Amino acid sequence: MSEPGTRLQLLTRQNCHLCVVAAETLSRIGAEAGLGVELLDVDADVELRIEYGDRVPVVLLDGREHSHFTVDVPRLRRDLGVPPGPG
């Protein structure tokens, strides 16, 4: 499902506004941590579609569910060791 060393993944699907917002947020925070983000379309993988259904977007950190529907920014920053952002 993921490449070796992949830490951040976003489960998404086409025509999902929340997924677009989550991808932008995750890309920004990932870049601050020096990490790329792997986007996975749940509709392209039967197992992912069964597991996550309409509960997208889902952020996976090290293969484990970290948050869904929105990116839990403070928690993700903490878990990645990224200093808190402005505001």
Secondary structure by P-SEA (a helix, b strand, c coil): cccccccbbbbcccccaaaaaaaaaaaaaaaaacbbbbbbcccccaaaaaaccccccbbbcccccccccccaaaaaaaaaccccccc
